[in-house]
Amino acid sequence: MRIGLTYDLRSEWIALGYTEEQTAEFDSPGTIDAIEAALKARGFTVDRIGHARALMRRLAAGARWDIVFNICEGMHGYAREALVPALLEAYQIPCVFSDPLTCAVTLHKGMAKSLVRDAGLPTAPFALIERIEELGHIGLPYPLFAKPVAEGTGKGVDSASRCDTPEKLAHVCERLLARFRQPVLIETYLPGREFTVGIVGTGPEAEIVGTVEVILKAPEDGGAYGFESKEECETRVDYVARDDAEARASAALALASYRALGCRDGGRVDVRSDAAGLPHFIEVNPLAGLNPEHSDLPILTTATGRSYQWLIDRIVGSALARNGLAWPEQAKKRRRAARGALRVVGAAG
């Protein structure tokens, strides 16, 4: 079975003049190597495609695949994570991970929180602003937390993100609006524990991989799990597997949110508790990073005693089942059986 592999290689975008921060969500060669090795171990023939523009060229030239393993984050616009799944849908090529609608909705944190809230699930009260003048209409009690509405990997989040006064909120929002040129999400600050929950599967078949508490060790992070702490997670963050009552409540909320947002095959949901220990939805990543040593989902998978191969198998198995496809070895057996049946029929005739 031929499986395509779409991805954004960080070094390629940096070579085009983009910065380390702009390319923070993109992948290293080691990540692509690890995914390819896991797929080959299960009998797939892997075709490295690359980013969305490379996929467009290949599709236009007539290339096709049985399924595509997509981890493309994209570079521009609110729908950047939806571009590759949308292209594949146009050509009726199945893909691993979420569809264009879910990828677009979940990248916009305000949209995702609205849908989670409408599903009756807890998320911190929030507001969006596009201009500083709109701050006068917020009406949320301090402290507040401000961040870009459509960024990943903690971009725009640091120790200054918590705002205790209107003056500080105005200063932070002014900086974020100028820097990221997108609305700012402002939400009630949640002072409790933070968890990230790994999930695999789709719909009723989705299940929790594990729940880890995110514990920031560096005082300069100020309790904000942002870009710098994620980039240097090996020294600035402890990921501790948890199974206490609050962790289980966080996992249940994460799974309900994942399902409500229509996520498929695998992903990661971030949850944080309020002062009373009640978990609240923060955001979901339907294209969670898959670096075996650096990304949250593989980290929490290994923290719960499972292997990287198990994680990739479970993600791909969900996608195959959704699309009525068999694993390569099973497909081979079916083809051999079909050929044998044809030979028998031919001999009988």
Residue, then its C-alpha position, 0 to 999 in steps of 0.5 A: m500500500r502506497i502512503g504519501l507523507t505531507y509535512d512542513l520541514r522547518s529548515e526549508w522555510i527558514a532557508l526561504g527567510y522565515t524566522e525560528e518563531q514563524t517556523a516553530e510548528f514545523d518539523s525536523p528531518g528526525t521527525i519525518d524519519a521517525i514517522e517513515a520508519a514506523l510506517k515502513a515497519r508496518g509494510f507501507t511504501v512511503d512517498r515523501i511529498g513535502h509541503a502543500r505546494a509540493l502536493m499541488r505540483r504532484l497532484a497536477a502531475g497525476a500522482r496518487w496515493d492510497i492514503v496520505f499521512n498529513i502533518c502539514e501546518g501551513m504558513h499563512g491564514y486561519a485555514r492554513e492547517a486545512l489546506v492539505p486535507a482540502l486538496l486531498e478531499a478534492y481528489q478523493i484521496p483519504c488522509v490521516f488526521s482531521d478534515p478541513l473543517t475541523c483543522a480550520v475551526t480548531l486553529h482559531k481558538g475563539m471558534a473552538k472555545s465557542l463550539v466547546r461552550d455550546a456543547g455544554l463543556p467548561t471553558a474560561p469566559f473569553a472575548l476577542i478584540e481586533r482593535i485596542e479601542e474594543l478593550g473598553h467593552i470586555g467586561l471580564p474580571y481580572p486577572l486576564f490572559a491574552k494571546p494570539v487567536a490563531e497561533g500554535t506552539g505557544k507563540g505570543v505566550d510568555s510571562a507577560s500574558r497574565c494581565d492584572t490591570p487594564e493598563k497591562l492588558a492594553h500594553v500586551c494586546e497592543r504588542l500582540l496585535a502589531r506583532f501577529r496581525q490577528p485578533v487577540l483572545i482574552e480569557t479569564y485567567l485559570p490559576g490551577r494545574e495544567f494538563t495535556v491529554g493525548i487521544v487516539g481514534t475517532g468518534p465513539e472509538a476515540e480513547i485517552v492515551g494518557t494525561v500528563e501534568v505540565i509543570l514549569k520549572a523556570p521562574e522566568d516563565g511565570g506560569a505561562y506554558g509558552f513558546e520559549s518553554k516549549e522550545e526548551c522543554e527538556t530543561r524548563v518543563d516536567y511532564v508527569a503522568r497523573d491519574d488522580a481525580e483532577a487528572r481524570a476529570s481533565a481527561a474526560l473533558a478533553l475527550a468530550s471536547y475532542r469529539a465535539l470538535g470532530c477530531r479524527d485519528g489522534g490529537r492532543v487537548d490542553v486543559r487547565s483548572d480554575a482556583a476550585g480545581l475544576p478543569h476547563f478546555i484551553e485548546v486542541n491540536p488536531l495535528a499534534g507534533l510527532n517528534p519522538e523526543h520533543s513533542d507532547l503527544p509522543i512524550l505522554t505516550t512513552a510516559t504511560g509505558r507505550s511505544y512510538q510505534w504503538l502511537i503511529d499504529r493506533i493513529v493510522g489504524s483509525a484512519l484505515a478503519r474510517n476509510g474501509l482500508a486494510w493494513p498492507e499485509q492484510a491487503k496483500k493476503r486479500r489480493r492473493a486470495a482473490r487471485g487464487a479464487l480467479r484461478v480456481v474459477g478459470a480452471a473450472g471453466 
